[in-house]
Amino acid sequence: MSKLTALVMSVALATPITIACARNPPKTNVGHRHPNLNAAQELVLKAFYKVEAAQKANEYDLDGHAAKAKEALRVASDELKLAAQAANRK
């Protein structure tokens, strides 16, 4: 398989996944009672959009690593929300 064919196939496969991920940014509000967690949440969201910009700048040719990073940022966002909920219970 030629490099061009491999590139076209990679982009064709990655684009729908990337578009689906782009439509699902992490949640942003963990609550005003937790300013440090809220600030961390805002940084996670900024990082998510920076990774998305890098994907677009590189025509989504980042070997799936950017998509994995975005998923990790979604997980971090969920964990921050859980941390705020745990603090609220105490």
Summary of the structure (lengths in Angstrom):
residues: 90
radius of gyration: 16.4
end to end distance: 59.1
largest distance: 59.6
contacts: 234
relative contact order: 0.17
helix: 76%
strand: 0%
